[in-house]
Amino acid sequence: MEGSRYIRWVAVCALVGAGGGCEWAREAAVPPPDAVVSPAGPALVNERWQIMKMAMAHDIFTIEVEVVEPSSAAAVARELVEPLQSQYAEILVYVYADGEGSGGHVPLKRIEWTMADGFNELVY
């Protein structure tokens, strides 16, 4: 019995040690489909808009974006949605005024895209 416990303990230590050596594999792993992603980086920002948050669940993709010019919300939403249309049945873009994408502010608009109906805009 004592030898069996020792073997299990050694096996657990070896697996934990091997997992630490495979840190690079975890960094490259794809997040689970229901994961909430808070992106940061130059690819998600330009002079007209900044993505604040993205989330995926089932066949729906949600983007929260701040726009510098609120009148450009529809154009920004189309720019963000078009590359994703073949991957999701529904994409929701919540548009916030510049500086209001965090802190509980109400979005200016929700722009929804679905395969069946295309784009629909709801102003709050």
N, C-alpha and C positions, 0 to 999 in steps of 0.2 A: 504494500500500500504506500509506504513512504517513498519508494523508488518511482512509482507512478506519479505521485505528486510532484516530485523533483523534475521529471521529464516534462510534465505539463507546464511547470513554471519556466523551464528553460525554453520551451517552444513559444510561450507567450512573450518572453523577453526577446527572442529572435525575431518574432513577427513585428513587435513594436520597434525594434532596432532597424529592421528592414524598411518599415514604413517611414521612418525618419530619413533614411537614405533615398527614398523615392519622392522627396518633396517636389521635385520638378514635375512629376507626373500629376500631382494634385493641382499645381498651378495651371497646367494646360487643360485640365478637365473641364468639360462643359457643365454649366450649372444645371440643376434639375429643372424640369419645365415649369414648376410652380415657384421658382426662385424669384425674389425681387432683386433687381439689379440697380444699384445707384452708380451710374457711370461718371467718370471724371476723366477728362483728357481732351486734347485738341481736336480729335476726330468728331467729337460730339458738340462742338462749339464753333460758331463762326461770328461774323460781325452782325448778323441779323437775329440769331436765336441761340439758345443754349438748352440742351436736354438736361433736365434736373433729375428725372427718375424714369425707369422703364420696368415693366412687370409683364410676365407671361403666365397665363394659366389656361389650360385646355387648348382651345383654338383661338384665343383672344390675346392680342398684344396691346398694351397700354403704354402711352408715352406722355410724360408731363414735360412741357417745354415753356421757357420764358421767351417772349419775343420783344425786340426793341421797339418795333412799330406794330401796334395792335391791328392796323388795317391790313397787314401782310399775313395774318393768321392762316387764312385759307391756302395761300401759296406755300407757306412753310409746312402746313399739314400735308399737302400733296407731295411735297419734296421728301418728307419723311416716310410717307405711306407707300409710295410707288415701289420702292425696292422690296417691300415686305408682302405685297398683295398676293403673291403666289404661295405664301407660306401660312397665311392665317385667314380664317373666315371672317373675322371682325378685328378692326384696329381702331382704338380710341385715342384721340389726341386731345389732351387737356391743355389749353393755352392760357398762360398767365402773363400779366404785364411784367416788364423788366423789373427784377428785384422782388417779385411777389411769389415766386415758385416754391418757397418754403415758408413756414411760419403760420400755416393755417389759413392763408388767404383764399378767397373764392376765385376760381378761374374765370377769365373773361368769356371763354367759349369752350364747348366740347365739340370736336369735329369727329364724326364717326364715319368709318368706311366699312361696308360689308360687300361681300361678293354679289349678293342679290340686289342691293339698292344703291351701290356706289357711295358717294359722299352726302352726308347730312350734317347740318350745322345747328347747334343749340346755343343760343346766347343766354348767359346767366344774368 
